[in-house]
Amino acid sequence: MTSATPGTQLHLAAARVREQPEVRRRMLIAATTRSIAQHGYSGTTIERICAEGQVSRGLINHHFGSKEELIMQAYQQLCDSWTAYTLAGIADTKDPTLALRQCIDKNFDTSIFNTDNLRTWLGFWSVIPKYPKLSKLDRALYKMDLKIYRGIFVRLAATRGITIDADKQATGLMALITGLWLHAALDPGTFRAAQAKAICLASVQHLLNESITG
């Protein structure tokens, strides 16, 4: 392997310099998310974020200006990641029945339906009513999820030639999923992921008059 030319070395060095601020921002957001999972929202102090990320208070002020803005950005990233995760689960899925099953499967995949992740969401949910900016982000996420689920139910009605109130069914299924997540966050021993998934699948089977668990 040949060594890089001086020009290439300068280019790589410049790229690293440009990358550092974004890398640090992501590091701080990750530290904040871990702290919320472990200590809750109220317990996530500047000191704990600094300790978790092994950074100084000045770095938080430099990149975010305040703890509140850092937490806002952390929730924004959590919401964006969730939307990307959901959409990836149904990408290129033409069969709406399969898309619905995949959405439910994704919600209760143990890679995401686990104690740390549930505690993270619970930490944010517990304070959303008190903070309008967080509430706005949560509302946007809700609308996006509703659009995804509603679209699947509309497609189900069209392909099967049946009447479905897509808004009502999407709202109901989302409420059921959120409720199961909330119960699991509050009491992890309530049920297993497979049981939660089965509950959601059973809730929509009456629409199709068939099992969609296969």
Long-range contacts (C-beta under 8 A, 24 or more apart in sequence): 21-63, 24-55, 24-59, 24-63, 25-63, 25-64, 25-73, 27-53, 27-55, 28-53, 28-55, 28-59, 28-60, 28-63, 28-64, 28-70, 29-70, 29-73, 29-74, 29-77, 31-55, 32-70, 32-71, 32-74, 33-74, 33-77, 33-78, 33-120, 36-71, 36-74, 36-119, 36-120, 36-123, 36-124, 37-116, 37-117, 37-119, 37-120, 37-123, 38-119, 40-119, 40-122, 40-123, 40-126, 41-71, 41-123, 41-124, 41-126, 41-127, 42-127, 44-71, 44-123, 71-134, 72-133, 72-134, 72-137, 75-124, 75-134, 75-137, 75-138, 76-137, 78-120, 78-121, 78-124, 79-137, 79-138, 79-140, 79-141, 82-141, 83-141, 83-144, 83-145, 85-112, 86-145, 86-148, 87-148, 90-148, 90-152, 95-159, 96-152, 96-153, 96-155, 96-156, 96-159, 97-156, 97-208, 97-212, 99-152, 99-155, 100-152, 100-153, 100-156, 100-204, 100-212, 101-201, 101-212, 101-213, 103-148, 103-149, 103-152, 104-177, 104-197, 104-200, 104-201, 105-197, 107-177, 107-181, 107-197, 107-200, 108-180, 108-193, 108-194, 108-196, 108-197, 108-200, 109-193, 110-193, 113-181, 113-184, 113-193, 113-196, 115-188, 118-181, 118-184, 118-185, 118-188, 119-185, 121-181, 121-185, 122-182, 122-185, 122-186, 125-182, 142-174, 145-174, 146-170, 146-171, 146-174, 149-173, 149-174, 156-207, 156-208, 160-208, 162-207, 164-207, 169-204, 169-207, 172-203, 173-200, 173-203, 173-204, 176-200, 176-203
